[in-house]
Amino acid sequence: MTKNFDYQYLVIGSGAAGSAAALLAAGLGAKTAIIEADRWGGTTLNYRDVPYGAALGFAQRYAEAVAGSRFGMSSATLRYNYPTVLNWQAAAVRRAGGGKQKLFENAGIDCYRGFANFIGPHEISVNDQQISSERFLIATGTNLAVSGIAGVDAVSCWSPDTALRMSKLPKAVMVVGGGSTGCEIAEYFAALGVQVLIAEAQERLLPREDPEAGAVIAEHLRKRFRVEVLTNSRVVAVAQDDKSKQVFFVRDGQEKTVRVEAIILATTPEPSVDFGLENAGVKYSPAGIVVNEYLRTTSPHIWAAGDVIGRDSSTERATYEAKLATMNALRKSGNIVNYAGFTRMTNTMPKVAKVGLTENDCTKVKYKFKTAMVPIETISAANTNDFREGFVKIIAEAHGQILGATVVCPEADLVIQEVALAVRNGLRVAELAATPHVATSWSEAVRIAARELS
């Protein structure tokens, strides 16, 4: 290590990307430090993946049990204890290591708590302390974006990071944003008996996914949980008085308003880049930090990974990026990012999982492609589970190579894995169709769709 630097590798952010990078660097023998402004483990561990998994898992089991009379269950009087639900979420985070600094300390990593700010190419300040490093990994994630909503600073709104920790359930809630997180939040509260409205500025829920996926989830929320789905509805202002909160939105050219007890802002987040990057020569924009195929920034000794680079991130991708960037930084590995086969998921019931390209993606790049979509109501699992909402859609290029897929069904996160393997390894639909599948599983729809494209 160059003697003039305090560290060989300094990681800013301890979420999925930051944790992976720091632990790998320490394991490689580099003198490593990590900085965290909030809770150790970052957003993923403390506020999103783990607590959402615990909360949604409970809510979906509860909803299924309440509706269990169709299977012969006597569940009409089933109840839940909300404080215990909150305790379960906290326990899940605690067991996963949320908020625990010792995970890093035990690996020989120096930990700093506070906001980092670059004051030079190799130097940052944190809590009035100046720290230097030979190399850096930036993994600061995202912040809630609320620009364009008047009055938001004067109204007590909840964010996705805090929504699940309400000490008391509201009677009525407005979820602003119909993306993946917004749909998950809407289903969670509706399953617990809260009156829910969800507003999405675009013409459908889950606007990043195939249109059919958004249609299924919208119908599911309406039919199963009586959620009021307001698409083409742009929230422009919020206000509150002693009795309730007001949400003003424009729909079909008309301004409308609703009164609710709570407002949850599930709008698209923005990369967290406001910490002196210009002082380090790192180029960035509101879309995120600019990196090359090696995840190196415009400053040659600084790398970035995770949500802060503004790509289609997830916990899996952030971890992958952080490890790749760290190996490039410390071992000069020359690894280039390869996102083939990475998935994303919406944890509703049914789940929505996507891998590879969508039809819209293919159209944009002018691929010649073909698709097959199999409704899950046509397979045995739909009958044995009495669940018929969803489909499997596979997209392939003209010669049969699999380009992508969307799966909407109760176990979509598991079903999508074989298609992810196919996309990652350039397999063709004929190979997927020839693979034996359990006849009574949800994955049977994958085999049928692949067969239709063969």
Rosetta blueprint (number, residue, H / E / L):
1 M L
2 T L
3 K L
4 N L
5 F L
6 D L
7 Y E
8 Q E
9 Y E
10 L E
11 V E
12 I E
13 G L
14 S L
15 G L
16 A H
17 A H
18 G H
19 S H
20 A H
21 A H
22 A H
23 L H
24 L H
25 A H
26 A H
27 G H
28 L L
29 G L
30 A L
31 K L
32 T E
33 A E
34 I E
35 I E
36 E E
37 A L
38 D L
39 R L
40 W L
41 G L
42 G H
43 T H
44 T H
45 L H
46 N H
47 Y L
48 R L
49 D H
50 V H
51 P H
52 Y H
53 G H
54 A H
55 A H
56 L H
57 G H
58 F H
59 A H
60 Q H
61 R H
62 Y H
63 A H
64 E H
65 A H
66 V H
67 A L
68 G H
69 S H
70 R H
71 F H
72 G L
73 M L
74 S L
75 S L
76 A L
77 T L
78 L L
79 R L
80 Y L
81 N L
82 Y H
83 P H
84 T H
85 V H
86 L H
87 N H
88 W H
89 Q H
90 A H
91 A H
92 A H
93 V H
94 R H
95 R H
96 A H
97 G L
98 G L
99 G L
100 K L
101 Q L
102 K H
103 L H
104 F H
105 E H
106 N L
107 A L
108 G L
109 I L
110 D E
111 C E
112 Y E
113 R E
114 G L
115 F L
116 A L
117 N E
118 F E
119 I E
120 G E
121 P L
122 H L
123 E E
124 I E
125 S E
126 V E
127 N L
128 D L
129 Q E
130 Q E
131 I E
132 S E
133 S E
134 E E
135 R E
136 F E
137 L E
138 I E
139 A L
140 T L
141 G L
142 T E
143 N E
144 L L
145 A L
146 V L
147 S L
148 G L
149 I L
150 A E
151 G L
152 V H
153 D H
154 A H
155 V L
156 S L
157 C L
158 W E
159 S L
160 P L
161 D L
162 T L
163 A H
164 L H
165 R H
166 M L
167 S L
168 K L
169 L L
170 P L
171 K L
172 A E
173 V E
174 M E
175 V E
176 V E
177 G L
178 G L
179 G L
180 S H
181 T H
182 G H
183 C H
184 E H
185 I H
186 A H
187 E H
188 Y H
189 F H
190 A H
191 A H
192 L L
193 G L
194 V L
195 Q E
196 V E
197 L E
198 I E
199 A E
200 E L
201 A L
202 Q L
203 E L
204 R L
205 L L
206 L L
207 P L
208 R L
209 E L
210 D L
211 P H
212 E H
213 A H
214 G H
215 A H
216 V H
217 I H
218 A H
219 E H
220 H H
221 L H
222 R H
223 K H
224 R H
225 F H
226 R L
227 V L
228 E E
229 V E
230 L E
231 T L
232 N L
233 S E
234 R E
235 V E
236 V E
237 A E
238 V E
239 A E
240 Q E
241 D L
242 D L
243 K L
244 S L
245 K E
246 Q E
247 V E
248 F E
249 F E
250 V E
251 R E
252 D L
253 G L
254 Q E
255 E E
256 K E
257 T E
258 V E
259 R E
260 V E
261 E L
262 A E
263 I E
264 I E
265 L E
266 A L
267 T L
268 T L
269 P L
270 E E
271 P E
272 S L
273 V L
274 D L
275 F L
276 G L
277 L H
278 E H
279 N H
280 A H
281 G L
282 V L
283 K L
284 Y E
285 S E
286 P L
287 A L
288 G E
289 I E
290 V L
291 V L
292 N L
293 E L
294 Y L
295 L L
296 R E
297 T L
298 T L
299 S L
300 P L
301 H L
302 I E
303 W E
304 A E
305 A L
306 G H
307 D H
308 V H
309 I H
310 G L
311 R L
312 D L
313 S L
314 S L
315 T H
316 E H
317 R H
318 A H
319 T H
320 Y H
321 E H
322 A H
323 K H
324 L H
325 A H
326 T H
327 M H
328 N H
329 A H
330 L H
331 R H
332 K L
333 S L
334 G L
335 N L
336 I L
337 V L
338 N L
339 Y L
340 A L
341 G L
342 F L
343 T E
344 R E
345 M E
346 T E
347 N L
348 T L
349 M L
350 P L
351 K E
352 V E
353 A E
354 K E
355 V E
356 G E
357 L L
358 T L
359 E H
360 N H
361 D H
362 C H
363 T H
364 K H
365 V L
366 K L
367 Y L
368 K L
369 F E
370 K E
371 T E
372 A E
373 M E
374 V E
375 P E
376 I H
377 E H
378 T H
379 I L
380 S H
381 A H
382 A H
383 N H
384 T H
385 N H
386 D L
387 F L
388 R L
389 E L
390 G L
391 F E
392 V E
393 K E
394 I E
395 I E
396 A E
397 E E
398 A L
399 H L
400 G L
401 Q E
402 I E
403 L E
404 G E
405 A E
406 T E
407 V E
408 V E
409 C E
410 P L
411 E L
412 A H
413 D H
414 L H
415 V H
416 I H
417 Q H
418 E H
419 V H
420 A H
421 L H
422 A H
423 V H
424 R H
425 N L
426 G L
427 L L
428 R E
429 V H
430 A H
431 E H
432 L H
433 A H
434 A L
435 T L
436 P L
437 H L
438 V L
439 A L
440 T L
441 S L
442 W L
443 S L
444 E H
445 A H
446 V H
447 R H
448 I H
449 A H
450 A H
451 R H
452 E H
453 L H
454 S L
